[in-house]
Structures are given as C-alpha cells and as structure tokens.
C-alpha cells in the first residue's frame, strides 16, 4: 500500500514539474530576445538573422538536442535566388538576387520508434529594416513569428525533460518564409515523406484567439484527422482547438505546413491571432510590447497536450491528399 502511494505521489509530482516547464519566464526570455532591435528584423540573409540563428542553436545545444543525421551542425545551409514580388517589400533593403540561408534543426530521438518523425516548426525570419523610413524602421516581427519560434524552443525543452517520446521529434526553425516558404520547401526536398508521421507548424500565437483564452485554431482541419486527435486529447482539459475561421484567406497554403502537406504529410499550422483585428501584421508596430505572454504560454501548453498521443506513438493521423 505504501509503495503504491509513493508511486502515485511520484507521478503527480512529475506531472506538476513537467507542466511548470512551460512558464512565462521562459517564454519571455525567448520572445524578448528574438524580437529585440538587435535582431534587425531577422530578414533572411541579414546579420540580424545570423544573430537569431546563433541564439536558436545555443538553445538547442543547452537543451540537449542532437544534430540531424545528415548535418554536421544544427544548420541546414543552402542558397536560393530571390524572385521579387512587386511592391511586396517596398523599401526593405535587399542586397542581391542570390542568398545564402539556413534552417536551424535539432532532434530529440524517439525511444521505441526512432525512425518515425514528428516535425515541430516555425519560421524565424521576418522583413528586416526599411532604410527609407524615418523613426522606427525595424520590422521586429514579434508575433510574426518570434512567438512561434519561442513555442518551438519551449516545446523542445518540455519534451526533452518529459523524456517519454516514443517517436523522434525534429524541431525546425525555417528561414525565408517571407520570401515564399523557401526554407520549408527546401527542407521538404531533403526528407522521405513516408518517415514523417505529422507536422506541427506554429505561427503568430501572441494575441488572444477569437475563441477566447486557452484556445487556438488550426489550418486545414478537414484535410486529415489530426485536428480530431488533438480535440480528443484536450477533451478533459481547459484547452480547446478549433478549425481555422479564415477559410477564404487560404491560410493552409500560406505557411510552412504547406510544403509538408503537399508531400502527403498531415501538417497543420496552429495560430491564435484574430486576423480581422490585427493592425500590426507586417508593420513595424509588430513588437514585443503588443503581445500577451500568457497567451503564448497557454497556447504552447495546448499544443504540448494536444499532440502528446502522437508523440507517444499512440495515434497516427491520416495522410493528406491535395
């Protein structure tokens, strides 16, 4: 009887300890660093994004993630040629047509199913600096997408300490999303889609969801049963996830999940931002001070709880057909 009580107490304390890993202090640390003026708006190919990449690498190393089997470092380096879209970047300074860029990747090996992979991702780039603008000319991209990158870093630490992932988890900070999903498309060409069980992409989670606190919405809800699995896992919690309310915006195809979904992978994007009310999107006003740390923390907890059965190998989402 005493032994049983000790086991129950141990499990309870472990659960509480794991839950407190996702806390406002850690969220604040990552978000304030990534959205700081020193990062110069994290434009792909800039000195600012180099600083951001170094920070992400240092956190992956501190947490104890391993490097991907195909890489010698946490970086996946490649070159690409930009295609200018008229009026899109306006005064944001672009140096050349060819850029050397890099995704940042860390791996947490699975215990019993190490060759089955879950991708947890967010893009860490933004728009950079408007050199012709007076006053504040740095596009800090706090919500878009320092908030999502923050969640990736926090989830990496959470699952590392939880230490019960049967499947391998690949944590990816994608580059050059703002140039047209460049980083995720390159990443998708380097993988075997059949090895990837699911993709969780995180984008703009710094503002309270239109559905209220402790809720989020996911894109492409009806394209696989992943959303239903997440809803099931959250059924006895204070968290809820809803289908994307902005269907006309075609957001499923506008974030980095799309590059994986086109390969048949059940990859979806989590977000909270009420798009119709967001006056900071792609503006210099998208800054740290405009975001809600509580929302980022709770959304990260929602994701952690919602995907746990997939991480543990108990559920496998259906594939996507486009």
SEMARKE-755168 format. One record per residue (C-alpha): residue in three letters; x, y, z. Coordinates in steps of 0.1 Angstrom, whole numbers. Each point is the difference from the previous one (the first is absolute). Layout:
REM residues N
<r r="ala" X="X" Y="Y" Z="Z"/>
...
END
This chain:
REM residues 322
<r r="unk" X="0" Y="0" Z="0"/>
<r r="unk" X="28" Y="24" Z="9"/>
<r r="unk" X="18" Y="-8" Z="-32"/>
<r r="unk" X="-31" Y="7" Z="-20"/>
<r r="unk" X="-4" Y="34" Z="17"/>
<r r="unk" X="37" Y="8" Z="-7"/>
<r r="unk" X="-5" Y="-7" Z="-37"/>
<r r="unk" X="-31" Y="22" Z="-1"/>
<r r="unk" X="18" Y="28" Z="17"/>
<r r="unk" X="29" Y="-3" Z="-23"/>
<r r="unk" X="-22" Y="0" Z="-31"/>
<r r="unk" X="-19" Y="30" Z="13"/>
<r r="unk" X="32" Y="20" Z="8"/>
<r r="unk" X="15" Y="-9" Z="-34"/>
<r r="unk" X="-32" Y="12" Z="-18"/>
<r r="unk" X="1" Y="33" Z="19"/>
<r r="unk" X="37" Y="4" Z="-6"/>
<r r="unk" X="-4" Y="-6" Z="-38"/>
<r r="unk" X="-30" Y="24" Z="-1"/>
<r r="unk" X="21" Y="28" Z="15"/>
<r r="unk" X="27" Y="-3" Z="-26"/>
<r r="unk" X="-23" Y="20" Z="-23"/>
<r r="unk" X="1" Y="33" Z="19"/>
<r r="unk" X="-2" Y="37" Z="-6"/>
<r r="unk" X="37" Y="5" Z="10"/>
<r r="unk" X="12" Y="-23" Z="-28"/>
<r r="unk" X="-25" Y="14" Z="-25"/>
<r r="unk" X="10" Y="36" Z="8"/>
<r r="unk" X="37" Y="-9" Z="-3"/>
<r r="unk" X="-3" Y="-14" Z="-35"/>
<r r="unk" X="-25" Y="25" Z="-13"/>
<r r="unk" X="18" Y="31" Z="13"/>
<r r="unk" X="33" Y="-12" Z="-15"/>
<r r="unk" X="-13" Y="-9" Z="-34"/>
<r r="unk" X="-21" Y="32" Z="-5"/>
<r r="unk" X="27" Y="23" Z="13"/>
<r r="unk" X="13" Y="28" Z="-22"/>
<r r="unk" X="34" Y="-17" Z="0"/>
<r r="unk" X="-15" Y="-26" Z="-22"/>
<r r="unk" X="-7" Y="27" Z="-26"/>
<r r="unk" X="-33" Y="-16" Z="-11"/>
<r r="unk" X="16" Y="-34" Z="-8"/>
<r r="unk" X="-1" Y="4" Z="-38"/>
<r r="unk" X="13" Y="-31" Z="-17"/>
<r r="unk" X="36" Y="6" Z="-10"/>
<r r="unk" X="6" Y="28" Z="25"/>
<r r="unk" X="23" Y="4" Z="30"/>
<r r="unk" X="-31" Y="1" Z="21"/>
<r r="unk" X="-12" Y="-34" Z="-9"/>
<r r="unk" X="35" Y="-14" Z="6"/>
<r r="unk" X="-3" Y="12" Z="36"/>
<r r="unk" X="-34" Y="-16" Z="2"/>
<r r="unk" X="14" Y="-33" Z="-14"/>
<r r="unk" X="29" Y="0" Z="25"/>
<r r="unk" X="-25" Y="5" Z="28"/>
<r r="unk" X="-22" Y="-29" Z="-11"/>
<r r="unk" X="31" Y="-22" Z="-5"/>
<r r="unk" X="12" Y="8" Z="35"/>
<r r="unk" X="-34" Y="-9" Z="15"/>
<r r="unk" X="-2" Y="-33" Z="-19"/>
<r r="unk" X="35" Y="-8" Z="14"/>
<r r="unk" X="-9" Y="10" Z="35"/>
<r r="unk" X="-32" Y="-20" Z="-1"/>
<r r="unk" X="19" Y="-31" Z="-12"/>
<r r="unk" X="-14" Y="-5" Z="-35"/>
<r r="unk" X="22" Y="-19" Z="-24"/>
<r r="unk" X="9" Y="10" Z="-36"/>
<r r="unk" X="-19" Y="-15" Z="-29"/>
<r r="unk" X="17" Y="-31" Z="-14"/>
<r r="unk" X="6" Y="17" Z="-33"/>
<r r="unk" X="16" Y="31" Z="14"/>
<r r="unk" X="33" Y="9" Z="18"/>
<r r="unk" X="-16" Y="28" Z="19"/>
<r r="unk" X="-35" Y="13" Z="10"/>
<r r="unk" X="-1" Y="19" Z="-33"/>
<r r="unk" X="-13" Y="-12" Z="-33"/>
<r r="unk" X="17" Y="24" Z="-24"/>
<r r="unk" X="-11" Y="7" Z="-36"/>
<r r="unk" X="-1" Y="27" Z="-26"/>
<r r="unk" X="-30" Y="14" Z="-18"/>
<r r="unk" X="-8" Y="27" Z="-25"/>
<r r="unk" X="-26" Y="25" Z="9"/>
<r r="unk" X="-29" Y="8" Z="-22"/>
<r r="unk" X="-11" Y="35" Z="6"/>
<r r="unk" X="-37" Y="5" Z="5"/>
<r r="unk" X="-10" Y="36" Z="-10"/>
<r r="unk" X="-8" Y="23" Z="30"/>
<r r="unk" X="3" Y="-28" Z="25"/>
<r r="unk" X="32" Y="10" Z="17"/>
<r r="unk" X="-2" Y="36" Z="-11"/>
<r r="unk" X="29" Y="17" Z="19"/>
<r r="unk" X="13" Y="-30" Z="18"/>
<r r="unk" X="36" Y="-2" Z="-11"/>
<r r="unk" X="10" Y="-30" Z="-21"/>
<r r="unk" X="37" Y="-3" Z="-10"/>
<r r="unk" X="1" Y="-26" Z="-28"/>
<r r="unk" X="-21" Y="-26" Z="-18"/>
<r r="unk" X="19" Y="-30" Z="14"/>
<r r="unk" X="0" Y="-6" Z="37"/>
<r r="unk" X="17" Y="-25" Z="24"/>
<r r="unk" X="-25" Y="-10" Z="26"/>
<r r="unk" X="-5" Y="-27" Z="26"/>
<r r="unk" X="-27" Y="-19" Z="19"/>
<r r="unk" X="9" Y="-9" Z="36"/>
<r r="unk" X="-8" Y="-36" Z="9"/>
<r r="unk" X="2" Y="-19" Z="33"/>
<r r="unk" X="-10" Y="-36" Z="6"/>
<r r="unk" X="-14" Y="-19" Z="30"/>
<r r="unk" X="3" Y="-37" Z="-7"/>
<r r="unk" X="-29" Y="-22" Z="6"/>
<r r="unk" X="2" Y="-30" Z="24"/>
<r r="unk" X="-18" Y="-28" Z="-17"/>
<r r="unk" X="-9" Y="15" Z="-34"/>
<r r="unk" X="31" Y="21" Z="-8"/>
<r r="unk" X="-5" Y="-3" Z="-38"/>
<r r="unk" X="-34" Y="16" Z="2"/>
<r r="unk" X="1" Y="38" Z="2"/>
<r r="unk" X="-21" Y="29" Z="11"/>
<r r="unk" X="9" Y="35" Z="-13"/>
<r r="unk" X="-5" Y="29" Z="24"/>
<r r="unk" X="7" Y="32" Z="-19"/>
<r r="unk" X="-2" Y="38" Z="-3"/>
<r r="unk" X="16" Y="25" Z="-23"/>
<r r="unk" X="25" Y="23" Z="17"/>
<r r="unk" X="5" Y="26" Z="-27"/>
<r r="unk" X="-19" Y="32" Z="-5"/>
<r r="unk" X="2" Y="31" Z="-22"/>
<r r="unk" X="32" Y="18" Z="12"/>
<r r="unk" X="5" Y="38" Z="-1"/>
<r r="unk" X="-17" Y="27" Z="-21"/>
<r r="unk" X="30" Y="22" Z="-7"/>
<r r="unk" X="-21" Y="28" Z="-15"/>
<r r="unk" X="-24" Y="3" Z="29"/>
<r r="unk" X="5" Y="27" Z="27"/>
<r r="unk" X="-3" Y="-9" Z="37"/>
<r r="unk" X="-5" Y="-36" Z="8"/>
<r r="unk" X="10" Y="-19" Z="-31"/>
<r r="unk" X="5" Y="-36" Z="14"/>
<r r="unk" X="-25" Y="-26" Z="-8"/>
<r r="unk" X="5" Y="-20" Z="33"/>
<r r="unk" X="-25" Y="-27" Z="-9"/>
<r r="unk" X="-9" Y="-8" Z="36"/>
<r r="unk" X="-32" Y="-17" Z="-8"/>
<r r="unk" X="11" Y="-10" Z="-35"/>
<r r="unk" X="18" Y="-21" Z="10"/>
<r r="unk" X="21" Y="4" Z="30"/>
<r r="unk" X="-30" Y="-13" Z="19"/>
<r r="unk" X="-1" Y="-33" Z="-20"/>
<r r="unk" X="38" Y="-4" Z="3"/>
<r r="unk" X="-3" Y="5" Z="37"/>
<r r="unk" X="-25" Y="-28" Z="2"/>
<r r="unk" X="23" Y="-23" Z="-19"/>
<r r="unk" X="28" Y="6" Z="25"/>
<r r="unk" X="-22" Y="-4" Z="30"/>
<r r="unk" X="-15" Y="-33" Z="-14"/>
<r r="unk" X="35" Y="-13" Z="-7"/>
<r r="unk" X="9" Y="5" Z="37"/>
<r r="unk" X="-33" Y="-14" Z="11"/>
<r r="unk" X="2" Y="-32" Z="-19"/>
<r r="unk" X="37" Y="-5" Z="8"/>
<r r="unk" X="-8" Y="2" Z="37"/>
<r r="unk" X="-32" Y="-20" Z="-3"/>
<r r="unk" X="21" Y="-28" Z="-15"/>
<r r="unk" X="-28" Y="-22" Z="-13"/>
<r r="unk" X="-1" Y="6" Z="-37"/>
<r r="unk" X="-2" Y="-34" Z="-18"/>
<r r="unk" X="3" Y="17" Z="-34"/>
<r r="unk" X="29" Y="23" Z="-9"/>
<r r="unk" X="-8" Y="38" Z="0"/>
<r r="unk" X="17" Y="23" Z="-24"/>
<r r="unk" X="-1" Y="36" Z="10"/>
<r r="unk" X="5" Y="24" Z="-29"/>
<r r="unk" X="3" Y="38" Z="-2"/>
<r r="unk" X="-6" Y="7" Z="-37"/>
<r r="unk" X="16" Y="28" Z="-18"/>
<r r="unk" X="-13" Y="23" Z="-28"/>
<r r="unk" X="-37" Y="-7" Z="5"/>
<r r="unk" X="-6" Y="36" Z="-9"/>
<r r="unk" X="16" Y="-6" Z="-34"/>
<r r="unk" X="-25" Y="-28" Z="-8"/>
<r r="unk" X="4" Y="-30" Z="23"/>
<r r="unk" X="36" Y="-4" Z="-12"/>
<r r="unk" X="14" Y="-17" Z="31"/>
<r r="unk" X="-28" Y="-25" Z="4"/>
<r r="unk" X="0" Y="-9" Z="-37"/>
<r r="unk" X="37" Y="-7" Z="0"/>
<r r="unk" X="-4" Y="-21" Z="32"/>
<r r="unk" X="-28" Y="-19" Z="-17"/>
<r r="unk" X="23" Y="-10" Z="-29"/>
<r r="unk" X="25" Y="-15" Z="24"/>
<r r="unk" X="-23" Y="-24" Z="19"/>
<r r="unk" X="-18" Y="-32" Z="-7"/>
<r r="unk" X="-37" Y="9" Z="5"/>
<r r="unk" X="-8" Y="-36" Z="10"/>
<r r="unk" X="21" Y="4" Z="31"/>
<r r="unk" X="-19" Y="31" Z="12"/>
<r r="unk" X="-31" Y="-8" Z="21"/>
<r r="unk" X="-12" Y="36" Z="5"/>
<r r="unk" X="10" Y="36" Z="-2"/>
<r r="unk" X="-9" Y="27" Z="26"/>
<r r="unk" X="7" Y="35" Z="-12"/>
<r r="unk" X="-4" Y="30" Z="23"/>
<r r="unk" X="-7" Y="34" Z="-13"/>
<r r="unk" X="-11" Y="33" Z="17"/>
<r r="unk" X="-11" Y="-12" Z="35"/>
<r r="unk" X="5" Y="32" Z="19"/>
<r r="unk" X="-35" Y="14" Z="0"/>
<r r="unk" X="-31" Y="-14" Z="16"/>
<r r="unk" X="-20" Y="-23" Z="-23"/>
<r r="unk" X="-35" Y="11" Z="-12"/>
<r r="unk" X="-13" Y="-30" Z="19"/>
<r r="unk" X="14" Y="12" Z="33"/>
<r r="unk" X="28" Y="-8" Z="24"/>
<r r="unk" X="16" Y="-35" Z="-1"/>
<r r="unk" X="-12" Y="-6" Z="-35"/>
<r r="unk" X="17" Y="-1" Z="-34"/>
<r r="unk" X="-10" Y="-7" Z="-36"/>
<r r="unk" X="17" Y="-23" Z="-25"/>
<r r="unk" X="0" Y="3" Z="-38"/>
<r r="unk" X="-12" Y="-28" Z="-23"/>
<r r="unk" X="-21" Y="-16" Z="28"/>
<r r="unk" X="-20" Y="-22" Z="-24"/>
<r r="unk" X="30" Y="-12" Z="-21"/>
<r r="unk" X="11" Y="-26" Z="26"/>
<r r="unk" X="-13" Y="-13" Z="33"/>
<r r="unk" X="29" Y="16" Z="19"/>
<r r="unk" X="-23" Y="28" Z="12"/>
<r r="unk" X="-24" Y="-26" Z="14"/>
<r r="unk" X="28" Y="-18" Z="18"/>
<r r="unk" X="11" Y="33" Z="16"/>
<r r="unk" X="-36" Y="7" Z="10"/>
<r r="unk" X="-3" Y="-35" Z="16"/>
<r r="unk" X="33" Y="6" Z="19"/>
<r r="unk" X="-13" Y="33" Z="13"/>
<r r="unk" X="-35" Y="-12" Z="9"/>
<r r="unk" X="6" Y="-2" Z="37"/>
<r r="unk" X="21" Y="31" Z="3"/>
<r r="unk" X="-7" Y="38" Z="1"/>
<r r="unk" X="13" Y="3" Z="-36"/>
<r r="unk" X="-18" Y="-1" Z="-33"/>
<r r="unk" X="10" Y="1" Z="-37"/>
<r r="unk" X="-22" Y="11" Z="-28"/>
<r r="unk" X="1" Y="-1" Z="-38"/>
<r r="unk" X="15" Y="29" Z="-18"/>
<r r="unk" X="-27" Y="28" Z="-1"/>
<r r="unk" X="16" Y="17" Z="-29"/>
<r r="unk" X="-6" Y="-25" Z="-28"/>
<r r="unk" X="-2" Y="27" Z="-27"/>
<r r="unk" X="36" Y="11" Z="8"/>
<r r="unk" X="13" Y="-35" Z="-10"/>
<r r="unk" X="24" Y="0" Z="29"/>
<r r="unk" X="6" Y="-37" Z="-3"/>
<r r="unk" X="21" Y="7" Z="-31"/>
<r r="unk" X="17" Y="32" Z="13"/>
<r r="unk" X="21" Y="-14" Z="29"/>
<r r="unk" X="28" Y="-25" Z="2"/>
<r r="unk" X="-23" Y="-29" Z="6"/>
<r r="unk" X="-9" Y="2" Z="-37"/>
<r r="unk" X="33" Y="-13" Z="-11"/>
<r r="unk" X="-4" Y="-31" Z="20"/>
<r r="unk" X="-37" Y="-4" Z="-7"/>
<r r="unk" X="7" Y="-1" Z="-37"/>
<r r="unk" X="20" Y="-31" Z="7"/>
<r r="unk" X="-29" Y="-17" Z="16"/>
<r r="unk" X="11" Y="7" Z="36"/>
<r r="unk" X="-28" Y="9" Z="24"/>
<r r="unk" X="15" Y="34" Z="7"/>
<r r="unk" X="-20" Y="29" Z="14"/>
<r r="unk" X="6" Y="34" Z="14"/>
<r r="unk" X="-10" Y="11" Z="35"/>
<r r="unk" X="-9" Y="37" Z="5"/>
<r r="unk" X="-20" Y="23" Z="23"/>
<r r="unk" X="2" Y="34" Z="-16"/>
<r r="unk" X="-34" Y="15" Z="-9"/>
<r r="unk" X="9" Y="10" Z="-35"/>
<r r="unk" X="-29" Y="24" Z="-5"/>
<r r="unk" X="12" Y="21" Z="30"/>
<r r="unk" X="38" Y="-3" Z="-5"/>
<r r="unk" X="12" Y="35" Z="-9"/>
<r r="unk" X="37" Y="-9" Z="5"/>
<r r="unk" X="4" Y="-27" Z="-26"/>
<r r="unk" X="31" Y="7" Z="-22"/>
<r r="unk" X="4" Y="34" Z="17"/>
<r r="unk" X="27" Y="15" Z="22"/>
<r r="unk" X="-26" Y="0" Z="28"/>
<r r="unk" X="3" Y="-38" Z="3"/>
<r r="unk" X="20" Y="3" Z="31"/>
<r r="unk" X="6" Y="-19" Z="33"/>
<r r="unk" X="-21" Y="25" Z="20"/>
<r r="unk" X="-31" Y="-8" Z="-21"/>
<r r="unk" X="-1" Y="-37" Z="9"/>
<r r="unk" X="-16" Y="-20" Z="28"/>
<r r="unk" X="26" Y="-22" Z="17"/>
<r r="unk" X="-29" Y="-20" Z="17"/>
<r r="unk" X="-15" Y="-8" Z="-34"/>
<r r="unk" X="33" Y="-13" Z="-13"/>
<r r="unk" X="6" Y="-21" Z="31"/>
<r r="unk" X="-34" Y="-15" Z="0"/>
<r r="unk" X="0" Y="-6" Z="-37"/>
<r r="unk" X="33" Y="-19" Z="3"/>
<r r="unk" X="-16" Y="-21" Z="28"/>
<r r="unk" X="-30" Y="-6" Z="-22"/>
<r r="unk" X="23" Y="-13" Z="-28"/>
<r r="unk" X="20" Y="-22" Z="24"/>
<r r="unk" X="-31" Y="-16" Z="14"/>
<r r="unk" X="-18" Y="-3" Z="-34"/>
<r r="unk" X="28" Y="-18" Z="-19"/>
<r r="unk" X="12" Y="-22" Z="29"/>
<r r="unk" X="-17" Y="-32" Z="-12"/>
<r r="unk" X="17" Y="3" Z="-34"/>
<r r="unk" X="34" Y="7" Z="16"/>
<r r="unk" X="-5" Y="-31" Z="21"/>
<r r="unk" X="-9" Y="-22" Z="-30"/>
<r r="unk" X="-36" Y="-6" Z="12"/>
<r r="unk" X="-17" Y="19" Z="-29"/>
<r r="unk" X="10" Y="4" Z="-37"/>
<r r="unk" X="-18" Y="27" Z="-20"/>
<r r="unk" X="-14" Y="-8" Z="-35"/>
<r r="unk" X="20" Y="12" Z="-30"/>
<r r="unk" X="-9" Y="30" Z="-20"/>
<r r="unk" X="-11" Y="-1" Z="-36"/>
<r r="unk" X="1" Y="33" Z="-19"/>
END
